[in-house]
């Protein structure tokens, strides 16, 4: 099986390299963007920007990981071209600069780790300089959540600073952590954060934009710094989220108002089942909390989320293989469940789904369904084929190719 998974990852990498446009040491791809007019969004193809979520830095990071096992020079050269493109256009990012998935911290993270994988010290230095430059960012430009703000940048910054020990980055980590504490709103059941003030009446649960991701980042910062205030806030964030847990759904509500024209949709929350919103991402946050604290309550909550995830795990239920809201994103929780419990049934479920995907798509030379809008495919990390390829690499060796959904 592992050979099949590796061959599929390499095939995806080869296709991404084939579709790259190279120019003077940089490369880019066509990907999916949205033309939004009012409540209507229409997908179209455009050149990618540099972000981790759906831009060149995430794609380059996947190709560098793939190169370490494929030794194919195309993967190395295209990874270098992709991250160069991201670094060159980093100054085009004007909003949500701190964001790991949408901003500069993700580009910096990718540059550092690609430099480490490919033995390129210049890339490491440029990535560190970009990350350290965020220490000069005024607090007025800070935002909160994992995808757009401090929570994602904290986790990436800790991983980088554990290896490179920068006083400037250390200072930035505390600034971001204290900003999350300052912006927390105290409630009877805990604390929460207003990450989408114009799109939800209640503060969000979930990993990508909600309490799970922010609380998890604070807990990682406590582990890094041993500052108790971060642990206390993390526990309060989890408490807020758990106060909204619905036993009948075995899930946490997604409070986004996705269809404000439909009053019933506003009154009755939906129950998402993805990394970004719903049980899979929340389960990851609770497994990390269990690892850091040994508290069985977190493990029980994570296993509840795992059972919800595995019950609805398949292409028919999820619709695509993306990391953000598809099969390989939910697979990360099942991998964690196997690692924590020793029960291989969870990872076996992922393997079965991956083998079915190979049979249905790879062997028939049909594109994998991904998370971008419409029928258009994308090479990106969180919505497209780079993330699918990394999902297959995870199946080759989970210890070597670690989760990128909970950094």
Secondary structure, 3 states (H helix, E strand, C coil): CHHHHHHHHHHHHHHHHHCCEEECCEEECEEEEEEEECCEEEEEEEECCCCCCCCHHHHHHHHHHHHHHHCCHHHHHHHHHHHHHHHHCHHHCCCCCCCCCCCHHHHHHHHHHHHHHHCCHHHHHHHHHHHHHHHHCCHHHCCCCCCCCHHHHHHHHHHHHHHHCCHHHHHHHHHHHHHHHHHCEEECCEEECCCCCCCECCCCCCCCCCHHHHHHHHHHHHHHHCCHHHHHHHHHHHHHHHCCEECCCCEECECECCCCCCHHHHHCCECCECCCCEHHHHHHHHHHHHHHHCCHHHHHHHHHHHHHHHHCCCHHHHCCCCCCCCHHHHHHHHHHHHHHHCCCHHHHHHHHHHHHHHHHHHCCCCCCCCCCCCCCCCCCCCCCHHHHHHHHHHHHCCCCCCCCCCC
